[in-house]
Amino acid sequence: MTSELRTRKFDRFFDLLDTDGNGFIEAQDWARTAEELSRGFNHPQGSAQETALRHTYGRVHQNICSAMDTDGDGRVSRTEFHDGLNRHVADPDLLDRTFRPAIDAEFDTADTDGDGVLDGTEIKRVWDVWGMSEADAKTAMEHMDTDGDGRISRDEYYATWREYLVSEDPAAPGSWMLGQL
């Protein structure tokens, strides 16, 4: 049985991905997310960063649809998303295979100076694109920065996302990834 915390986290994640608010995650939602994130980091359409992110998100959507779209309509409903994510978090290898490419592509898009870490400005821009409040973004950064150096490494970024999906602990750093629940 899914905990109330995990249900809230999955709902928030679903709402982030359902960019048009129609109650389904579809290929065009991933494309819009790639476009918005790329634009938020001044990567023009057709740039290497935008193209890589868009293609990676497209593959992730195909993987998610093949694993979660139980009615075969080419889109993922909230119920299918919850059921599918519960299967993914129960199988860490599946979770990593499905989501790691998207997280790495996001990281590469946000790492505008190419130094291999996201500084406070870069990570804040991610949260701005996602519509998080300033307070939620600050709190999320404090929780994500596990080594306290003021920067987020690729591994910290992925570990936080993974923990967001897997952890049942409301105090875990990953539970703050998309703001206070």
N, C-alpha and C positions, 0 to 999 in steps of 0.2 A: 504494500500500500504506500502511495506517495504521501510524503509529509506536506503539511500546509506551506512550509517554507519553500520546499522544492516546487510546489505548484505555483507559488507567487513568482519565483525566479523564472520558471518556464514561461509563465504568462508574460512577464516583462520582456523576455528574450523574443517570444513570438511577436509581441507588439512592435518591437524594434525592427524585426524582419518584415512584417506585414506593412510595407510602406504606404500602401493605398488604403489601408484600413478596411478591406473587404472581407476579412475573416479567413483569408487563405494566404499561404506563402506560395508564390508562383515565381516562375523564372524572371518575370519583369520586376519583381520586388528586389531580387538579387542584383539585377542590372541597375536599378535606381539607387540601391545602396552603394554600389561601386561608383556610380557617377557622383553621388553626393559626397562620398568620402574623398574621392579624387579631387573634386572641385574644392572641397574644404582645405586641401593641401596644395592648391594651385597646380595640379597636374591636369593639363588639358586633355580633352577627349582625343584618343589616339596616341597619347604619350605611352612610353614603355610602362610606367607605373599603372596608369589607368587600364591599359590593355591587359596587363598581367592580373590585376585585381578582378576585372570583369570576367576574364576567362576562368580564373580560379573559382570565383563565386558561381559561375555557370556550372562548373564540374561539381562543386559542392551541392548545388541544388539538384543536379541529376542524381548524385549519391543519396541525398536526403529523400528525394522522391522515390527512388527505387526501394529504399528501406522503410519509408514511412507512409507513402501514399497507398493505403490499403484498398481504396475503392477505384484506383486506376484512372482518376480524372486529371492527372498531371499537375495537381496542386496538393498542398498539405493543409488540412484544417487544423484548428487548435487541438482538437481531440487526437487526431493522428500525430500531431507534433508532440504532445505530451506522452502518448503511448510510445512513440518512436524514441524520444529522448530517454525515457525510462529504460528501454532496451539498450540504448547506447551507453548510458552511465553504468549499466550492469556489466558491460563488456569494454573495459578500458582500451583495448586494442582497436575496437570498432570506433569508439569515440575519437581516438587519436587519428585514425585513418580518415575519418569523415571531416573533422573540424580543424585539425592542425593546418592543412593547406590554406584555409581561409584566414586563420589567425595569423599565419606567417605573411600572407599577402597584405593583410591590414597593417601589420607591423612595418613591412617594407614601404607601404604607401605613406605611413605617418613619419617614418624616419627620414625626414627631408634633407638632413645634412649627411646622411649615410654613415653615421658613426657607430651604428650597431646598437644604439640605445635610444629610448624616447625620453627626452627631457620634459620638464613640467609643461612647457609651452606646447610641445608636440602632442603629448597625451591629452592635454586640456582641449586641443583642437579636435581630437577624436570625440571626446564627450560633448563638445559644442555641436558637432555634426549630428550626434545622436540625440541632442536636445536635453541633455542633463543640466540640472541647475549648477550654479557655481559652488554651492555648498556640497552637493552630492559629488561633484568632480573632485573637490579638495579632499573630502573624506575617502573617496575611492583611491586617490593617489597615495594618501597616507597608509592605507591598508595594502596597496599593491607593492609599494617600495619596501620589500622585506629586508633588504640590507641597509636601508636608510641613507643611500647615497644621492637621493634626489633625482634618480634616473631609473627607468624601467628597461631591463634587458629583455631580449626576445624570450628567454626562458621564464622570466618573471611574468611577462605578459601572457604567455600561454598557460603557465601554471595557475594564474589568477582566473583566466577563462575556464580552465578545466575544473578548478575548485568551485567556481560559480555553478557549474552544471552538476557536479558530483556531491558537494558537501551538504550535509544536513545541519551544520553548525552555523547559526546566525552570526557568530562572532568571527568566523573564519575570514581571512583577508579576501578570498574570492567572493564571499557573499555580498561584498560591497561594490563589485565590479560595475554594476549598472545603477548604483545609488542605493540609498537606504530603502529597505523593504519594510 
